[in-house]
Amino acid sequence: MKFFQIFVLLFLLCFFGLVRAEDYIGPNFILRDPVITIGGGGSASPDFQYISSNGQTITGESTSSSFIHRAGFLYFPSIVITPPPTCGDGFCNGAENCSTCPTDCGTCPPGGGGGGGGGGAIITTPQILIKGLAYPSSKITILKDGQVVARTLAGWDAKFEIGLSGLSAGDYNFGLWAADSVGRRSTVRTFSLTITSGVNLVVSGIFLPPTISLDKAEVKRGDLLNIFGQTVPSAEVSIAIGSEELLLKKVSVDEQGIWFYKLDTSEVDYGEHTATARSTTKQDISDFSQLARFIVGTSNRENPLQKTWILKGDLNNDNRVNLIDFSIAAYWYKRSSPPLEVDLNSDGLIDLRDFSIMAYYWTG
C-alpha cells in the first residue's frame, strides 16, 4: 500500500509538472502559465494585483482603470481601457501619435499628403481613442447609443484607430462593426463607458471576428461546400460546423486577410447545419462570427445572399476558378510586371507557384 501511495504521488508530481498554458501578456505585466491551481496565492506590480483561489471553479470578472481580469480562463482578453500617454513618455513631442496626448504638446509633424504649406496642425485630444483590428482597408463604423457618430478606414495591416470628442459627461453605449473588401459585415462589438469631464480614455484590444460566407444554400451530401471570408492577415481561422457532432476545422489566412476552406459534406448528415468562425493571432483571439446556415441534401443550390465573394484565382470575377482563369494566368507566364490580381503569391512573377495556388482554389 505504501508503494502504491508513493507511485500515485510521483505520478501527480510529474503530471502537474507537464501542465502548461499560454502566457497572458500586457503592457506592464505577464501572467505565466495560468493553469488551475491546487492552492491560493497572489502577486502584484504597481499597476495590478492578481489573486488566485483554490480551484477557480466559477467564472467572474474584476476590473480597474488599467486592466480587466476574467477568472476561470474561460474568457479571452478583449477590450482594455488605459489612460492616454503623457507628453513626457516618448509618445509625443513630434511623434506621429502625439494627438493622443491629454495636454497641448505643441504641434504634430506635417501630414504626408495634400500640399502642405507650413506649420503642423494644432493638437486636438479626443475624449475617447478607439483602437483595434478588423480587415485590410475595411470600413469601420462607430455607433453611440445606437446612432452612427463616426467612420474610418483600417490600414493594410487591418489596424484602425478613431477618436471621438464633444461628448458630455455621462454613461454611453458604444458599438462598432466593419465591412470587408466586398461589403460583408462583421458582428457588432459593443461596450459601455462612463465619460468624466476632463478625462480622456484609450479603448484598445478590440479584435473584430472574421466575416463568413458560403457559396451554397444547399449542398448535395458528399460535394464540397466553400466557406470563406476575411480577417487579419496571416492569422489562423477556426471554423465550427454545427451538426449532431460539432466539427472543428482550421485554415490559414493569406497576406490580404482572405481565408478559404473546402468542407467535405460527407462528414455531416442530411439536414440543416450552421458554420461560424473565429480568428487567432499570436497575441489574441476574436469572438465568433455570424452564423452562416446551410442544408445538406440531394442537390446543389447557390446561396442567393452571397453573389459577391473573394475567391483567390478567380481572375475574371465570375465566382469560378477554371480554364478561363488558367488562360489569363498563362498569358502572363514569366512576363514582367504582371497585374496584382494575377500574381497570386505577390512575388512579381507568374510561375508554377501561382498555378499551384490556382489549383487549390479550382472549382471547374
C-alpha positions as CSV (number, residue, x, y, z in Angstrom):
1,M,0.0,0.0,0.0
2,K,2.9,2.3,0.9
3,F,4.5,1.6,-2.5
4,F,1.2,2.4,-4.3
5,Q,0.9,5.8,-2.4
6,I,4.4,6.7,-3.4
7,F,3.6,5.8,-7.0
8,V,0.5,8.0,-7.1
9,L,2.4,10.9,-5.5
10,L,5.2,10.7,-8.1
11,F,2.6,10.4,-10.9
12,L,0.8,13.5,-9.7
13,L,4.0,15.5,-9.4
14,C,5.0,14.5,-13.0
15,F,1.6,15.3,-14.3
16,F,1.3,18.8,-12.9
17,G,4.9,19.4,-13.9
18,L,3.9,18.9,-17.5
19,V,0.7,21.1,-17.4
20,R,1.3,24.3,-19.4
21,A,-0.8,27.1,-20.6
22,E,-0.4,30.2,-22.8
23,D,1.0,33.3,-21.1
24,Y,-1.1,36.4,-20.9
25,I,1.0,39.5,-21.6
26,G,0.0,43.1,-21.2
27,P,2.0,46.4,-21.4
28,N,3.1,46.2,-17.8
29,F,2.5,42.6,-16.5
30,I,2.9,38.9,-17.5
31,L,0.7,36.1,-16.2
32,R,2.7,33.0,-16.6
33,D,1.1,29.5,-17.2
34,P,-2.4,30.3,-16.0
35,V,-3.5,26.8,-15.1
36,I,-5.9,25.8,-12.3
37,T,-4.0,25.8,-9.0
38,I,-4.4,23.5,-6.0
39,G,-3.7,26.3,-3.6
40,G,-4.3,30.1,-3.4
41,G,-1.7,32.8,-3.8
42,G,-1.2,36.3,-5.1
43,S,1.2,38.5,-7.0
44,A,1.3,42.2,-7.7
45,S,3.0,45.1,-9.5
46,P,2.5,48.9,-9.3
47,D,-0.4,48.6,-11.8
48,F,-2.2,45.4,-11.0
49,Q,-2.8,42.7,-8.4
50,Y,-3.6,39.0,-9.2
51,I,-5.0,36.7,-6.5
52,S,-5.7,33.1,-7.3
53,S,-8.2,31.0,-5.4
54,N,-8.5,27.2,-4.6
55,G,-9.5,25.8,-8.0
56,Q,-11.4,28.7,-9.6
57,T,-14.5,26.6,-10.2
58,I,-16.6,29.6,-11.3
59,T,-16.0,32.4,-13.8
60,G,-16.1,36.1,-12.9
61,E,-14.6,39.5,-13.8
62,S,-12.9,42.2,-11.9
63,T,-11.6,45.5,-13.3
64,S,-9.7,48.6,-12.6
65,S,-8.9,51.7,-14.7
66,S,-6.0,49.9,-16.3
67,F,-6.8,46.2,-16.5
68,I,-9.5,43.6,-16.7
69,H,-9.1,40.2,-15.0
70,R,-11.6,37.5,-16.2
71,A,-11.4,34.5,-13.9
72,G,-11.7,30.8,-14.8
73,F,-9.7,31.2,-18.1
74,L,-13.0,30.7,-19.9
75,Y,-12.7,34.3,-21.2
76,F,-10.2,35.8,-23.6
77,P,-8.9,39.4,-23.3
78,S,-10.9,41.7,-25.5
79,I,-11.2,45.4,-24.5
80,V,-8.6,47.1,-22.4
81,I,-9.2,50.7,-21.2
82,T,-6.0,52.5,-20.3
83,P,-5.1,56.2,-19.6
84,P,-3.7,58.0,-22.7
85,P,0.1,58.6,-22.9
86,T,1.6,61.7,-21.4
87,C,3.9,64.2,-23.1
88,G,7.0,63.0,-21.3
89,D,6.8,59.3,-22.0
90,G,8.2,59.3,-25.6
91,F,4.8,59.2,-27.4
92,C,4.5,62.9,-28.1
93,N,6.7,65.9,-28.9
94,G,6.7,65.3,-32.6
95,A,5.7,61.6,-32.7
96,E,3.1,60.6,-35.2
97,N,0.5,59.9,-32.5
98,C,1.1,63.0,-30.4
99,S,-2.6,63.8,-30.9
100,T,-3.4,61.2,-28.2
101,C,-1.7,63.4,-25.5
102,P,-4.1,64.8,-22.9
103,T,-2.3,68.2,-22.9
104,D,-1.1,70.5,-25.6
105,C,2.4,69.3,-26.5
106,G,2.9,71.8,-29.3
107,T,2.2,70.8,-32.9
108,C,2.2,67.4,-34.7
109,P,4.5,67.0,-37.6
110,P,3.1,67.9,-41.0
111,G,0.9,65.3,-42.7
112,G,2.2,63.1,-45.6
113,G,0.0,64.4,-48.3
114,G,-2.3,67.2,-49.6
115,G,0.0,70.1,-50.4
116,G,1.4,71.4,-47.3
117,G,2.1,75.0,-46.7
118,G,3.7,75.3,-43.4
119,G,3.2,74.7,-39.8
120,G,1.7,71.5,-38.4
121,A,-1.9,71.0,-37.1
122,I,-2.8,72.1,-33.6
123,I,-3.3,69.1,-31.3
124,T,-6.9,68.2,-30.6
125,T,-7.2,65.5,-28.0
126,P,-10.1,63.1,-28.4
127,Q,-12.1,62.2,-25.3
128,I,-12.1,58.6,-26.4
129,L,-9.5,56.9,-28.7
130,I,-10.7,53.5,-30.0
131,K,-8.1,51.1,-31.5
132,G,-8.2,47.6,-32.7
133,L,-8.1,45.1,-35.6
134,A,-10.6,44.5,-38.4
135,Y,-9.7,43.6,-42.0
136,P,-7.3,45.2,-44.5
137,S,-8.7,48.5,-45.9
138,S,-12.1,47.8,-44.2
139,K,-14.7,50.4,-43.4
140,I,-15.2,50.9,-39.7
141,T,-18.5,52.3,-38.4
142,I,-18.8,53.6,-34.8
143,L,-22.2,53.8,-33.0
144,K,-23.1,55.8,-29.9
145,D,-26.4,54.8,-28.2
146,G,-27.4,53.2,-31.5
147,Q,-26.6,56.2,-33.7
148,V,-23.7,56.4,-36.2
149,V,-21.2,59.0,-35.0
150,A,-18.0,58.3,-36.9
151,R,-16.4,56.2,-39.7
152,T,-12.9,55.4,-40.6
153,L,-10.8,53.0,-42.7
154,A,-8.4,50.3,-41.4
155,G,-4.9,50.1,-42.8
156,W,-3.4,47.4,-45.0
157,D,-2.4,45.6,-41.7
158,A,-6.1,45.7,-40.6
159,K,-5.3,48.1,-37.7
160,F,-7.7,51.0,-37.1
161,E,-7.8,54.0,-34.8
162,I,-10.5,56.6,-34.4
163,G,-11.1,59.4,-31.9
164,L,-14.4,60.8,-30.5
165,S,-14.8,64.2,-29.0
166,G,-17.6,66.6,-27.9
167,L,-19.2,64.2,-25.5
168,S,-20.9,65.4,-22.4
169,A,-20.2,63.6,-19.1
170,G,-22.4,60.5,-18.6
171,D,-22.9,56.9,-19.5
172,Y,-22.8,55.7,-23.1
173,N,-23.2,52.5,-25.0
174,F,-20.9,52.2,-28.0
175,G,-20.8,49.7,-30.8
176,L,-18.6,49.2,-33.9
177,W,-18.7,47.0,-36.9
178,A,-16.6,46.6,-40.1
179,A,-17.4,45.9,-43.7
180,D,-14.7,43.9,-45.5
181,S,-13.4,44.4,-49.0
182,V,-16.5,43.1,-50.7
183,G,-19.0,44.6,-48.3
184,R,-19.6,41.6,-45.9
185,R,-20.3,42.9,-42.4
186,S,-18.9,41.8,-39.1
187,T,-21.0,41.3,-36.0
188,V,-21.4,44.5,-33.8
189,R,-18.9,44.8,-31.0
190,T,-20.5,46.6,-28.0
191,F,-19.1,48.1,-24.8
192,S,-20.2,50.7,-22.3
193,L,-18.2,53.7,-20.9
194,T,-18.7,56.4,-18.3
195,I,-17.4,59.7,-19.6
196,T,-16.0,62.1,-16.9
197,S,-15.3,65.7,-17.7
198,G,-11.6,66.3,-18.3
199,V,-10.7,62.6,-18.5
200,N,-9.6,61.0,-21.8
201,L,-9.7,57.3,-22.4
202,V,-8.0,54.9,-24.8
203,V,-10.0,51.8,-25.6
204,S,-7.8,49.2,-27.2
205,G,-7.6,45.4,-27.7
206,I,-10.7,45.3,-30.0
207,F,-10.5,42.3,-32.3
208,L,-13.4,42.0,-34.6
209,P,-14.4,38.5,-35.6
210,P,-13.9,37.4,-39.3
211,T,-16.6,37.7,-41.9
212,I,-18.0,34.5,-43.2
213,S,-19.8,33.4,-46.4
214,L,-20.9,30.1,-48.1
215,D,-21.2,29.6,-51.8
216,K,-24.2,27.3,-51.5
217,A,-27.5,27.5,-49.6
218,E,-28.0,23.7,-50.1
219,V,-25.2,21.3,-51.0
220,K,-25.5,17.7,-52.2
221,R,-24.1,15.4,-49.5
222,G,-20.6,14.4,-50.5
223,D,-19.9,17.5,-52.5
224,L,-17.7,20.4,-51.4
225,L,-19.1,23.5,-49.6
226,N,-16.8,26.5,-49.9
227,I,-16.6,28.6,-46.7
228,F,-14.7,31.8,-46.9
229,G,-14.3,35.3,-45.6
230,Q,-11.8,38.0,-44.4
231,T,-9.9,38.7,-41.2
232,V,-6.5,39.9,-40.0
233,P,-3.6,39.0,-42.4
234,S,-1.6,35.9,-41.6
235,A,-3.9,34.8,-38.7
236,E,-5.5,31.4,-38.3
237,V,-9.2,30.8,-38.6
238,S,-11.1,28.1,-36.7
239,I,-14.4,27.0,-38.2
240,A,-17.1,25.4,-36.1
241,I,-19.7,23.3,-38.1
242,G,-22.9,22.9,-36.1
243,S,-24.1,19.3,-36.6
244,E,-25.1,16.4,-34.4
245,E,-21.5,16.3,-33.5
246,L,-19.6,19.6,-33.6
247,L,-16.9,19.7,-36.3
248,L,-13.8,21.9,-35.8
249,K,-11.6,22.9,-38.8
250,K,-8.7,25.2,-39.1
251,V,-7.3,27.1,-42.1
252,S,-4.5,29.7,-42.5
253,V,-5.1,33.3,-43.8
254,D,-3.1,34.9,-46.6
255,E,-1.4,38.3,-46.6
256,Q,-4.6,40.1,-47.7
257,G,-6.6,38.6,-44.9
258,I,-8.5,36.2,-47.1
259,W,-9.4,32.7,-45.8
260,F,-11.0,29.8,-47.7
261,Y,-11.9,26.3,-46.7
262,K,-13.5,23.4,-48.6
263,L,-15.8,21.4,-46.4
264,D,-16.3,17.8,-47.4
265,T,-20.0,17.4,-46.6
266,S,-19.8,13.6,-46.4
267,E,-18.6,14.4,-42.8
268,V,-22.1,15.8,-41.9
269,D,-25.5,14.2,-42.0
270,Y,-28.5,15.3,-44.0
271,G,-30.4,18.3,-42.7
272,E,-29.8,21.9,-41.6
273,H,-26.4,23.0,-40.3
274,T,-24.5,26.2,-39.3
275,A,-21.0,27.4,-39.7
276,T,-19.2,30.1,-37.7
277,A,-15.6,31.2,-37.4
278,R,-13.1,32.9,-35.1
279,S,-9.6,34.3,-35.7
280,T,-6.4,33.7,-33.7
281,T,-3.1,35.6,-33.8
282,K,-0.1,35.1,-31.6
283,Q,-1.4,37.8,-29.2
284,D,-5.2,37.4,-29.3
285,I,-8.3,35.5,-30.3
286,S,-11.6,37.0,-31.6
287,D,-15.2,36.3,-30.8
288,F,-17.1,34.0,-33.2
289,S,-18.5,35.4,-36.4
290,Q,-22.1,35.5,-37.5
291,L,-23.8,32.1,-38.1
292,A,-24.0,31.0,-41.8
293,R,-26.7,28.4,-42.4
294,F,-26.8,25.7,-45.0
295,I,-28.6,22.5,-45.8
296,V,-27.1,19.2,-46.7
297,G,-29.5,17.5,-49.1
298,T,-29.7,15.7,-52.5
299,S,-28.9,18.7,-54.8
300,N,-26.8,21.9,-55.0
301,R,-28.4,25.3,-54.8
302,E,-26.3,28.6,-54.8
303,N,-26.6,30.9,-52.0
304,P,-28.6,33.9,-53.2
305,L,-27.2,36.1,-50.4
306,Q,-23.6,35.7,-51.4
307,K,-23.3,36.7,-55.1
308,T,-20.1,38.7,-54.4
309,W,-17.2,37.0,-52.7
310,I,-13.5,36.7,-52.9
311,L,-12.1,33.5,-54.4
312,K,-8.3,33.5,-55.0
313,G,-7.5,32.6,-58.6
314,D,-10.8,34.0,-59.9
315,L,-9.2,36.3,-62.4
316,N,-12.3,37.2,-64.4
317,N,-14.6,37.7,-61.4
318,D,-17.2,35.1,-62.3
319,N,-17.0,33.3,-58.9
320,R,-15.3,30.3,-60.5
321,V,-11.7,29.2,-61.0
322,N,-11.5,27.3,-64.2
323,L,-9.8,27.2,-67.7
324,I,-10.6,30.8,-68.4
325,D,-8.6,31.9,-65.3
326,F,-5.9,29.5,-66.2
327,S,-5.6,31.1,-69.7
328,I,-5.3,34.5,-68.2
329,A,-2.5,33.4,-65.9
330,A,-0.8,31.5,-68.8
331,Y,-0.7,34.7,-70.8
332,W,1.4,36.4,-68.1
333,Y,3.6,33.3,-67.5
334,K,7.2,34.6,-66.9
335,R,6.3,38.0,-68.3
336,S,7.4,41.1,-66.5
337,S,5.1,43.3,-64.4
338,P,2.0,41.0,-64.2
339,P,-1.2,42.5,-62.7
340,L,-1.5,42.2,-58.9
341,E,-4.7,40.1,-59.1
342,V,-2.9,37.6,-61.4
343,D,0.3,37.4,-59.3
344,L,-1.3,35.1,-56.6
345,N,1.7,34.9,-54.3
346,S,2.8,38.6,-54.9
347,D,6.4,37.8,-55.9
348,G,6.3,39.8,-59.1
349,L,6.4,36.7,-61.4
350,I,3.9,34.3,-62.7
351,D,5.3,30.7,-62.4
352,L,4.4,27.3,-61.1
353,R,3.8,28.6,-57.6
354,D,0.9,30.7,-58.9
355,F,-0.6,27.8,-60.8
356,S,-0.4,25.7,-57.7
357,I,-2.4,28.3,-55.7
358,M,-4.9,28.4,-58.5
359,A,-5.2,24.6,-58.5
360,Y,-6.0,24.7,-54.7
361,Y,-9.0,27.0,-55.3
362,W,-10.1,25.2,-58.6
363,T,-13.9,24.9,-59.0
364,G,-14.1,23.9,-62.6
